[in-house]
Amino acid sequence: MTKHFLSLLDLSSDELNGIVRRATELKRMQHRGDNHTPLKGKNLGMIFEKSSTRTRVSFEAGMSQLGGHALFLSPKDTQLGRGEPIEDSARVLSRMLDIIMIRTFDQDLLERFAAHSRVPVINALTDLLHPCQLLADMQTYFEHRGDIHGKHVTWIGDGNNMCHSYINAARQFGFHLNIACPEGYDPDQTILTAAAEQASIIRDPLTAARGADLIVTDVWASMGQEEEQALREKAFALYQVNDELMAQADNDALFFHCLPAHRGEEVTTSVIDTEESVVWDEAENRLHSQKALLEFLLLGR
């Protein structure tokens, strides 16, 4: 049976931890200049309905480093943008490609594509979830602080796709998640309820950050929400990650941001440019964790 990666919940905790450990191994190999090309002759289709920097570069470079090839597909260049049913596109593309990643808006579209695909499908971001970023984040924490199991993580800001994936990660990696968000911007209730033992909402950000091992945030207005910028700036004014908030966390706490960051909005320059901020390692690890994911889905290891 074809295995997809549409959510962190599609894999077991052991499989996810194995991918994270393998990602760190692949990172060491790449930094040493080792030639490792197990995906020679394999082709990755990259379907983008949402624009991207880190996602496109990391998947395309990763596939090349593993000896394979990546094809960039945008709606304006394919029948995907001309009304072909997504089910038909899945049937055709999965007969020509070995694996497919999709960055789109609607989680349902992704799931319909996967249901009709002969090959593995990867969620490279939807409005609901961003599981690939969480693989990189878990790898980054592991490299800097060891196992995240039993730790306390605090999410500051919007209950968005990144927040949803952190809720799922709390279940799969065994950490507790405090979510500090203003009323009206809560995460999806179904996702939150399923993680009731691992995740909870605490409205006051300073209280939520108290004793945290990791502080995470994201932009206040995600892609497609630009027209809400002024409204969101007002709603999230008290939810900035700044020196006062970081002082509530554990002395060894790290700061994560999936980038791009809006300095002076969701995070201050004084936080993002400190030693506790490992956002550049986090960004690089998209490359290594996705290489490990590609190996796992294509080779079963």
C-alpha positions in Angstrom: 0.0 0.0 0.0 1.3 3.4 -1.0 2.4 5.5 2.1 1.7 9.3 1.9 2.8 12.1 4.2 -0.2 14.5 4.4 0.0 14.9 8.2 2.4 14.0 11.0 -0.4 11.6 12.0 0.2 9.5 8.9 3.4 8.1 10.3 4.1 6.4 13.7 6.1 8.1 16.4 8.9 5.6 15.8 8.9 6.4 12.0 9.0 10.1 12.7 11.8 9.8 15.2 13.7 7.6 12.7 13.3 10.3 10.0 14.6 13.0 12.4 17.7 10.9 13.3 18.3 10.0 9.6 18.1 13.7 8.7 20.9 14.6 11.1 23.0 11.7 9.6 22.3 13.0 6.1 23.3 16.5 7.2 26.7 15.3 8.5 27.2 13.4 5.2 26.4 16.4 3.1 28.6 18.7 5.2 31.5 16.2 4.7 30.9 16.2 1.0 29.9 12.5 0.8 28.4 11.3 -2.5 25.1 9.7 -1.6 22.8 9.1 -4.5 20.2 6.4 -3.7 17.4 8.1 -5.7 19.3 8.0 -9.0 16.7 7.7 -11.8 13.8 8.8 -9.5 11.6 11.8 -10.3 9.8 14.2 -7.9 6.9 16.3 -9.2 6.6 19.6 -7.3 3.1 21.1 -7.6 2.9 24.7 -6.4 -0.4 26.5 -6.1 1.2 28.7 -3.3 4.5 30.5 -3.9 7.6 29.4 -1.9 11.3 30.0 -1.3 12.4 27.4 1.3 10.0 24.6 0.1 11.0 24.8 -3.5 14.8 25.2 -2.9 14.9 22.5 -0.3 13.0 19.8 -2.2 14.7 20.6 -5.5 18.2 20.7 -4.1 17.5 17.7 -1.9 16.3 15.6 -4.8 19.4 16.5 -6.8 21.8 15.7 -3.9 20.1 12.3 -3.6 20.8 11.6 -7.3 17.2 12.2 -8.5 15.4 14.9 -10.5 12.7 17.4 -9.5 10.1 18.9 -11.9 8.5 22.3 -11.0 4.8 22.4 -11.9 2.7 25.6 -11.5 -1.1 25.9 -12.3 -0.4 28.4 -15.0 1.9 25.9 -16.8 -0.2 22.8 -16.5 -3.8 21.5 -16.9 -4.1 21.9 -13.1 -4.9 25.5 -13.7 -7.3 24.8 -16.6 -10.0 22.9 -14.8 -8.8 19.3 -15.1 -10.3 17.3 -12.2 -7.6 16.8 -9.5 -8.4 13.1 -9.5 -7.5 12.9 -13.2 -4.3 14.8 -12.7 -3.3 12.4 -9.9 -4.0 9.4 -12.1 -1.8 10.7 -14.9 1.1 12.3 -13.0 1.5 9.2 -10.7 2.0 7.0 -13.8 5.0 9.2 -14.8 6.6 10.3 -11.5 8.0 8.4 -8.5 6.8 10.8 -5.8 4.8 14.0 -5.7 4.8 17.0 -3.3 2.0 19.6 -3.3 1.9 23.1 -1.8 -1.7 24.3 -2.0 -4.5 25.9 -0.1 -7.1 23.2 0.6 -6.3 20.1 2.6 -9.2 18.3 0.9 -7.7 18.8 -2.5 -4.4 17.3 -1.3 -6.2 14.3 0.1 -8.3 13.8 -3.0 -5.1 13.8 -5.1 -3.4 11.3 -2.8 -6.4 9.0 -2.9 -6.0 8.6 -6.6 -2.2 8.6 -6.8 -0.1 5.4 -7.3 2.9 7.0 -5.7 3.6 8.7 -2.4 2.3 12.3 -2.0 3.8 14.8 0.4 2.0 17.8 2.0 4.4 20.7 1.4 1.9 23.0 3.1 -1.8 23.6 3.1 -3.9 26.1 5.0 -4.5 23.4 7.6 -1.1 21.8 8.1 2.6 22.1 7.5 4.1 18.8 8.5 7.4 19.1 6.6 8.3 22.2 8.7 7.8 20.2 11.8 10.3 17.5 10.7 12.9 20.3 10.4 11.9 21.8 13.7 12.1 18.5 15.5 15.5 17.8 13.9 16.7 21.3 15.0 15.6 20.7 18.6 17.2 17.3 18.7 20.5 18.7 17.4 20.7 21.5 20.0 19.0 20.0 23.1 18.4 16.3 22.6 15.1 14.5 22.8 12.0 16.8 23.0 9.9 14.1 24.7 8.6 15.4 28.0 9.6 19.0 27.2 7.4 22.1 27.4 6.9 24.1 24.1 5.0 27.4 23.8 3.3 28.5 20.6 2.8 32.3 20.5 0.4 33.7 17.9 -2.2 32.6 15.4 -3.9 29.1 15.6 -2.8 28.5 12.0 -1.4 25.6 10.0 1.9 25.7 11.9 0.1 25.7 15.2 -2.0 22.7 14.0 1.1 20.8 13.1 2.7 21.6 16.5 -0.4 20.2 18.1 0.0 17.0 16.1 3.8 17.0 16.9 3.0 17.2 20.6 1.0 13.9 20.2 3.6 12.2 18.1 6.8 13.4 19.8 5.5 13.4 23.4 5.9 17.0 24.5 3.4 19.4 26.1 2.3 22.4 24.1 1.0 25.7 25.5 -0.8 27.8 22.9 -1.1 31.5 23.5 -3.5 33.1 21.0 -6.1 35.9 21.2 -9.7 34.9 21.2 -11.1 34.5 17.7 -7.8 33.1 16.5 -7.9 29.7 18.1 -6.6 26.5 16.4 -9.1 24.1 14.8 -11.1 22.6 17.7 -11.1 19.0 16.3 -7.3 19.0 16.1 -7.0 20.5 19.6 -9.5 18.2 21.2 -7.7 15.1 19.8 -4.5 16.3 21.6 -6.3 17.3 24.9 -3.7 15.5 27.0 -0.8 17.2 25.2 -1.9 20.7 24.3 -3.9 23.5 25.9 -4.7 27.2 25.3 -3.4 29.8 27.7 -4.5 33.3 26.7 -1.8 35.2 28.5 1.5 34.8 26.5 3.7 35.5 29.5 2.0 32.8 31.5 2.1 30.4 28.6 5.9 31.0 28.2 6.8 30.4 31.8 9.4 27.7 32.1 9.2 26.7 28.4 12.0 24.8 26.7 11.1 26.1 23.3 9.3 29.3 22.1 7.8 29.2 18.6 6.0 31.8 16.6 4.9 32.7 13.0 3.7 35.7 11.1 0.5 37.3 12.2 -0.9 37.4 8.7 -0.2 34.3 6.6 -0.3 34.0 2.8 -3.7 35.0 1.6 -4.5 37.1 4.7 -2.7 40.2 3.7 -6.0 42.2 3.6 -6.4 41.4 7.3 -3.0 42.8 8.3 -4.2 46.0 10.1 -6.8 44.0 12.0 -4.4 41.3 13.0 -1.7 43.7 14.1 -4.2 45.1 16.6 -5.4 41.6 17.7 -1.9 40.3 18.2 -0.2 43.3 19.7 0.3 41.6 23.0 1.5 38.4 21.4 5.0 39.5 20.3 8.0 37.4 21.2 10.3 39.9 22.8 12.9 40.0 25.5 10.3 40.2 28.3 8.5 37.0 27.0 11.8 35.1 26.5 12.8 36.0 30.1 9.8 33.9 31.2 11.1 30.8 29.5 13.7 28.4 30.8 17.3 29.7 30.7 18.2 27.2 28.0 15.1 27.8 25.9 15.4 28.0 22.1 13.5 30.3 19.7 12.0 28.9 16.5 10.4 30.7 13.5 9.6 29.0 10.2 10.4 32.2 8.3 10.0 34.6 6.6 9.9 36.7 9.8 8.5 40.2 10.1 10.9 41.8 12.6 9.1 44.2 14.9 5.8 42.4 14.5 5.6 38.9 15.8 9.3 38.9 16.9 11.8 41.6 17.8 15.2 41.8 16.3 16.7 41.5 19.8 15.2 37.9 20.0 15.7 36.6 16.5 19.4 37.6 16.4 20.4 36.0 19.7 22.2 32.7 20.3 18.9 31.2 21.6 17.5 31.8 18.1 18.3 28.9 15.8 16.1 29.9 12.9 18.9 29.5 10.4 19.6 25.9 11.4 15.9 25.4 11.4 15.7 26.7 7.8 18.6 24.6 6.6 17.1 21.5 8.2 14.2 21.7 5.8 16.7 20.3 3.2 18.0 17.5 5.4 14.7 16.4 6.9 13.0 16.3 3.6 15.8 14.2 2.1 15.2 11.7 4.9 11.5 11.8 4.2 12.1 11.2 0.5 14.3 8.2 1.3 11.8 6.8 3.7 8.8 7.1 1.3 10.7 5.9 -1.8 13.0 3.3 -0.2 11.3 2.4 3.0 14.2 3.3 5.2 
